[in-house]
Amino acid sequence: MSAEQSHYHRATILVVDDTPDNLMLMTDLLKDRYRIKAANSGEKALRVLQGDSLPDLILLDVMMPGLSGHEVASLLKHDPRTCDIPIIFLTALAAIEDEIHGLELGAVDYITKPISPPLVLARVDTQIKIKAAADFLRDQNDYLEQEVERRTREVMAIQDVTIQAMASLAETRDNETGNHIRRTQHYVKVLAEQLRDHPRFRHFLNDETIRLLFKSAPLHDIGKIGIPDHILLKPGRFTEEEFEIMKTHTTLGRDAIQHAEDQLGIRVDFLCLAKEIAYSHQEKWDGSGYPQGLAADDIPISARLMAVADVYDALISRRVYKQGMPHEEAVEIIRQGRGSHFDPDVCDAFLANVGQFQAIAERFADSDQDMARQLAALERIAQDP
């Protein structure tokens, strides 16, 4: 069998005509090249088209009792399942107006009776080839869309794994737990969603930005990996010199993320937010924070959100050297910091969602194993010369 013959035998044509002689004529004419299905009414044609296997082309008589060919064509073109099947009208209506009407209904061609067999074969062959090409392109587009979606999922997964790996690396050096990372991540999302329609924030907070904030928030303390153990793990208050060293974790974090972005050679949106958060989440609304002493709206929005999330979690979290502060007391401290430590509107967003913050804290509470790990870290630093 030649490639052309193989092509023909793969194609199926539905012939619809209420006259038995016409059905027989068209079947005899086309059967050597195509698989043929026949229907002697519009209603029967619709039943045939409800099956699992759709034809590649429909030859449709116009004047039939019951549903006319025009009515059948209109129904098929309004059905997403059948709208792409090409229709050729076969009819005795030869007026130009009839042909125009048929084409307006979505037909690809219009053949008048009595038919010319060579003309019918040529026009059917043309439409079958066009349909095959359209199906190929549609399949290719579907494949490409699926491939883009798959690649996008892979990229997203790689981003998530990278963030978790970097955050976990910092966690191994800190006396805080991975639950702190998860809690602050969810706190930031709650604040962002509360403020997304606020006049001061709606230009920045949308679905994509909130997703990126959630993704990048775990890197807020990545710079602590560069702080010496005897300072990072110290349970008591820092000396002035120690605190100056501790404050450098903001710059170390930003620079580490910038280095990762430089290695990629492209700008990455979630890393841009991660740099903002790592570098500026210790800034205060009144300008008394660090590392730059930024104030008010000069502080990136991402960092203002993290400031509230980070302080609240630090207050309520238990450590081997302290008990966690009761939720109500932590809320009051945040309230008192409104307009000094914290952006007033971000603080208000927190106060409007204190129940969600408490629920997140309980959901990701530190376990006894977390406390044991903290104690081991403190014992390690105590044994260092």
C-alpha positions, 0 to 999 in steps of 0.5 A: 500500500502506498503512503497516499493509499495509507493516508486515504484509508486512515480517513473516515467520511460521514455521508448524510443524505435522505435519498438511498440512491445518493448514499449508494452513489457516494459510498461507491465513489469513495469507498476505495479511498476512505472509510465510509459511514452513512446516515439517511437523516440529520437526526441519525447523523447526530447520533453517529457523531455521538460515538467515540470515533469522529469522522474526518469529513462530513458530506451533508445534504441540505434538503432533508425531512426533519433536521435540514443540512443547515440545521445540522451544520449549525449544531455541529459548529456550536459543539466544541467536540465537532466544530473542527470537522470540515463539512462539504454541502452536497445539494441541488440548491445552485443559487449563489445565495444558497452557497454563501449561506452554506459557507456562512454556516461554517462549511468548507466547500459547496458541491451542487447536484448532479455531482461530477465524480472527479470534482467530488474526489478532488475536493474531498481529497483537498479537504482531507489533506487540509484536515490532516494538516490542521490536526497535525498542527493542533497536536503539535501545539497541544504537545508544545503546551504540555511540554512548556507546562512540564518544563515550568513545573520542573523549573518551579520544583528546582527553585523550591528545592534550591530555596529549601536547600539554602534555607536548610543549610542556614538552619544547620548553623542556627539555633532556630528551627526549620519550623521558624522558616515555615511559620514566617513564610505563612505569616508573610502570605497572610499579611500580603493577602490582607494588604493586596487591595490596600491603596498603598500596596495594591500596585505591588501585591498581586497573585504572582508577587504573593507567590514569589514572596511565599517562595522567597521568605525562607531565605530571610536569614540565609546570611547567618551562615556567615556568622561565627558560632560563638556569636550566632549560638550565644544564648545571652545578650551580645556585646556591642562588638558581637552585635555589630558582627551579627548585624552583618548577616543582612549584607551577607545574605543579600550578597550570597543570593546576588552571587547565586543570581550572578552565577545563573546569568539572568535576573530571577524575580523570586531572588530579587525579593529574597535579596530585599527581604534578607537585606532589609527585614531588620530595618525599622519604620522610624529609621532606627534599624539596620543595615542602612537605617532606612525609614518609612516607604524607603524600606521595601514592602517585602522587608516590611512584611517580614519584619512583622512576621520575624519579630512575632515569631521570635517573641512566641518561640521557645528556645532552650534558654527561654520560654516562648512569650504568650500570644497575647503579649506578643500581639501587644508588643507588635501593637506598641511598635506600630509607627516606630518599628513597623509600617502602621498599615502592615501592623494593622494587617497583623492585628486584623489577622492575629487569629491566623498567626496563632493558628500558624504558630500552633500548626508548626510548633517546635517539637521536643526534637527541635529543642534537643537540637538547639541544646546540642548546638549550645553545648557545642559552642560551650565546648569550643575553646 
